[in-house]
Amino acid sequence: MNRVSVVRCPDYSDTEKAIAEALELLGGLDNIIHPGDSVLLKPNIIAASSPENAVTTHPSVVASMCKFVLQAGGTPVVGDGAGISRPGATSKALKVSGIEEAARKAGAKVVNFETSGFTLVDVPDPLQFRKLYIANPVLEADVVISLPKLKTHELTYYTGAVKNFFGTLPLKCRKETHLLGKRDLFGEAVADLYSVVRPSFAVMDGVIGMEGNGPSHGKPVNSGVILASQDCVSLDIVAAEMIGFDPLKIPTTAGAMKKGFGNQCPVVVGTPLKEVKMKFKPSGGGVSTAPSFLTRTLGKYYKIYPRINRRKCTHCGACYLNCSPHAIERLEDGSFKINEEKCILCYCCRELCPSNAVEIKKSLLARLLTEKDNLIRKT
């Protein structure tokens, strides 16, 4: 269960071959999928973005996995829910990402979590939520497989196989989760969700990853790998280490391990990890190793906060609609402003802005500390 396969994949023309090798290294899908099983494939479809932007799981990964599910005797179902609180957002994201077309051509059914309904379920041994609403297609599936994208993240530093299931929640629940206000608590909430979904497998699109201001506005980077595992937590540990992050400081990984999932020392099979390691540039949203007691003491002298660039803003309202603490105010001229006193630094506004109009501003001390972190990482 704690084995993670790593296979080189220089570009998406080699996707099917690389995934086939990654699956074979782990014994294939036949011991997971039984004939007639409904298999829910959950890619990352956060927003309407074309494949070359590296925001969403590449359609070739989705198409290849549909093929392998069919070969194992299963019925593939591809589904997700976009992050923007606007009718039609998921439908648009499925089309623009190329995932809907790829899935249908590969013989899969495509479901929209936004419109397929949710069911309230109990959370075993809860850390933050005793009950959660989960998208019906996930609960109805016999097998659930995560198809994440290798990316950095403003809030959780790295986003992968475990965090990918955040899209199975309705937007109201996502906002409640962000209102917890702290990275570690958010990670525990995602772990609660993971304990309900209990995926059987994960295949990560690490061919073109995203560094910097992920998960939506970072820089595509050729990381050239496909990773797979029967355990999402183990996969996340290996993937985070591969791109230069401390795996145990990833909030979603820490939360999952607190609930007893994963293994601190996964076994890598296939390409040795040292041969594919690279350092991803972290998010500009304030990834700092400064001790929390120090940042609390420094108060206003250590500030990292989002601000709306009015020259870039198109007044679409995505930030306003998706702000959990209602910290974004609409002004008389139709523009928006962030109330710093209400802001909880969840970065949803920045993550979901289609115009990349939400910028991160830092006080001088915060800039100095985060620049020091980056220098340490580079050396």
LUMSE-64178 format. One record per residue (C-alpha): x, y, z; residue in one letter. Coordinates in steps of 0.2 Angstrom, whole numbers, plus 5000, padded with zeros to 4 digits. Layout:
! residues N
XYZA/...
***
This chain:
! residues 379
500050005000M/501450125003N/502350094987R/502450244975V/502950214957S/503950354948V/504050344929V/504850474917R/503650554905C/504550694895P/502950754886D/501150714884Y/501350604869S/502050474880D/500650484893T/499850314890E/501450224889K/502150304906A/500450274915I/500450084909A/502250064916E/501750154932A/500250044935L/501249884930E/502549924944L/501149924957L/500349764950G/499049844939G/497249884942L/496549714941D/496649684960N/495749854963I/494449854949I/493249704947H/492149674931P/490649794932G/491349914945D/490850094943S/492550184944V/492550374948L/494050464941L/494350634950K/495450754940P/495850924946N/494651044937I/494851194947I/494351324934A/494151354915A/495951344909S/496751264894S/497851114896P/499451214892E/499251324907N/499551174919A/498051224930V/497051064927T/497450884925T/497950854907H/496650774896P/497850644890S/498050574908V/496150564910V/495950484893A/497350354897S/496550314914M/494850284906C/495650164894K/496450064908F/494850064918V/493949984903L/495349854901Q/495149804919A/493249784916G/492649944925G/491550084919T/492450244920P/491550404926V/492450564926V/491850704937G/492350864948D/491651024954G/492551194949A/493051314963G/492051464957I/490351504965S/489451534949R/488151434939P/488951344924G/490751364931A/491051174931T/490251144914S/491351284907K/492951214916A/492651034909L/492551104891K/493951224891V/495151104900S/494850974886G/494350844899I/492550824894E/492950794876E/494450674881A/493350574893A/491850554881R/493050504867K/493850374879A/492050294883G/491850374900A/490250454907K/490550644913V/489750704928V/489650884935N/489750884954F/488951054954E/487350984948T/487350794953S/486850824971G/487650794988F/487350685003T/487750725021L/488850585028V/489650545045D/491450575047V/492450435056P/493550495071D/493250685065P/494650815068L/493650965062Q/491950905055F/490750775061R/489750775045K/490150825027L/489150845011Y/489950734998I/489550734979A/488450594975N/489450514961P/490850494973V/489750404986L/488950294972E/490650234964A/491350064968D/493050124966V/493750304967V/495350354959I/496250524961S/497050604946L/497950764953P/499050884945K/500750924953L/500651104959K/501151224972T/499751304982H/499551474991E/498751395007L/499451215008T/501151245000Y/500851094989Y/499251014982T/499150834976G/498150674978A/497350704995V/496950894992K/496150844975N/494650784984F/494150954990F/493250974974G/491950834980T/491250964993L/489851084989P/490551264988L/489651305005K/490651175014C/492251235006R/491951405012K/491651335030E/493251245029T/494251395024H/493451495038L/494451385050L/495751515047G/497351415050K/498351295038R/498451155050D/496551155054L/496151165035F/497351015033G/496350925046E/494750965038A/495350895021V/495950735031A/494150715037D/493550725019L/494850605014Y/494350475027S/492550475020V/493050465001V/494350335004R/495150324987P/495850154980S/497150234969F/498050384963A/498950434947V/499750604947M/500050714931D/501850774935G/502250794916V/502050984916I/501851044934G/501551214941M/502751314953E/502651484960G/500851554963N/499851394961G/498651324960P/498051434947S/499251574942H/500951494944G/502251454930K/502151284921P/503751184923V/504251024914N/504450904929S/504350754917G/503550614928V/502050514931I/501750454949L/500550324955A/500150234971S/498750144980Q/498950264994D/498650454991C/499650505006V/501150405002S/501050484984L/500950654991D/502450625002I/503550574988V/502950704976A/503250844989A/504950784992E/505250774974M/504950964971I/505951014987G/504651035000F/504650955018D/503250825016P/502750825034L/502451015034K/501150995020I/499551035030P/498450905021T/499750765023T/500050805041A/498150805044G/497950635035A/499350555045M/498550625061K/497050515056K/498250365054G/498350365035F/499950355025G/501750305029N/503150425033Q/504350315023C/503550265006P/504450144995V/504850214978V/504850094963V/505350134945G/506450284943T/507450324958P/506850484966L/508550564966K/508550564947E/506950664945V/507150784960K/507050974957M/506651124967K/504951204963F/504851394967K/503651414981P/502051514981S/502251704984G/500851694997G/501951695011G/502751525013V/503951565027S/504851465040T/504751605053A/504151535070P/502251575073S/502651645090F/503851775081L/502551825068T/501251845081R/502351955091T/502952065076L/501052095073G/500852235060K/502752235055Y/502552055048Y/501052065036K/500651965020I/498952005013Y/498052004996P/497652164987R/496652184971I/497552274956N/496152384949R/497052394933R/496852214930K/495152184938C/493752154926T/492352174939H/491851984936C/491451964955G/492351794957A/493351854972C/491751934980Y/490651774977L/491951654984N/492651754999C/492251645015S/492351785028P/491551915017H/493052015018A/492852085000I/491852234998E/490952304982R/491252484980L/490052614971E/491052604955D/490852414954G/492652384959S/493152284974F/494152304989K/494852185002I/494552225021N/496152175029E/495352165046E/494152025040K/495351935028C/495951765035I/497251735021L/496451585013C/496951654996Y/495351594988C/495151764979C/496851754972R/496651564967E/495051594958L/495251764950C/495251724931P/496151894927S/497551864940N/497152034947A/497351984966V/499152014971E/500151974987I/500852124996K/502052105010K/502852215023S/504652245023L/505052125037L/503951985028A/504852015012R/506551995020L/506051835029L/505251755014T/506751805003E/507851725016K/506851565015D/507051564996N/508951584997L/509051435009I/507951334997R/509051374982K/510651324991T/
***
